[in-house]
Amino acid sequence: MPVIRNKLNQRIVINLKSGKNIELLAKGLGDVSEDDVSSDHLQAILSNGDITISGEQVAKKPGHSKKGKNLD
C-alpha cells in the first residue's frame, strides 16, 4: 500500500477517488490504496510538491520481526 507524507507544516485534507478523505497532520504519514493514488486531488497536491508518495510501509512493533515473530 502506498504511503503519502505531508511535507507542509500544517494539516492537509485530501479528497480520494473512493469518495473518502484522508487528513494528514503536519509532516504526517498516511496509507492510500493503489486506486486512490490516481485521485485528481491527490495528483494536484503531489504536483504542487506538498506531499510525496513512497512504496509500502512496513509496520514495525517492538519485539517483533517483519514476519510478526517474537524476538525474545
C-alpha positions in Angstrom: 0.0 0.0 0.0 1.5 3.4 -1.0 2.4 5.8 1.8 1.9 9.5 1.4 3.9 12.1 3.5 2.8 15.6 4.2 5.7 18.0 3.6 3.8 21.0 5.0 3.9 22.4 8.5 0.1 22.4 8.6 -2.5 19.7 8.3 -3.9 18.8 4.9 -7.1 17.1 3.9 -7.0 15.1 0.7 -10.1 14.0 -1.3 -9.6 10.5 -2.5 -11.1 8.7 -5.6 -13.0 6.3 -3.4 -15.1 9.2 -2.0 -13.3 9.2 1.3 -11.0 11.9 2.7 -7.7 11.5 4.4 -6.3 14.0 6.9 -2.6 14.3 7.4 -1.2 16.2 10.2 1.8 18.5 9.7 4.7 16.3 8.5 2.4 13.3 8.9 2.1 9.9 7.1 -0.9 8.1 5.7 -1.7 5.0 3.7 -3.7 5.1 0.5 -4.9 2.3 -1.8 -3.4 1.8 -5.3 -6.6 3.0 -6.8 -6.7 6.2 -4.7 -3.3 7.3 -5.9 -4.9 8.3 -9.2 -7.3 10.7 -7.4 -7.3 14.1 -9.1 -7.0 16.0 -5.8 -4.1 13.8 -4.7 -2.3 14.3 -8.0 -2.8 18.1 -7.9 -1.3 18.2 -4.3 1.5 15.9 -5.5 2.4 18.2 -8.4 2.5 21.2 -6.1 5.2 19.4 -4.1 3.1 19.5 -0.8 3.2 15.7 -0.5 5.4 12.7 -1.5 4.4 9.1 -2.3 6.6 6.2 -1.4 6.3 2.4 -1.6 4.8 0.1 1.1 5.1 1.0 4.8 6.3 -1.9 7.0 4.7 -1.7 10.4 7.4 -2.5 13.0 6.4 -3.2 16.5 9.0 -3.5 19.4 10.0 -7.1 19.9 8.6 -8.3 16.5 10.3 -9.1 13.3 8.8 -8.4 9.8 7.0 -11.7 9.9 5.5 -11.0 13.3 7.5 -13.5 15.3 8.6 -12.5 18.8 12.3 -11.9 19.0 12.5 -12.6 22.8 
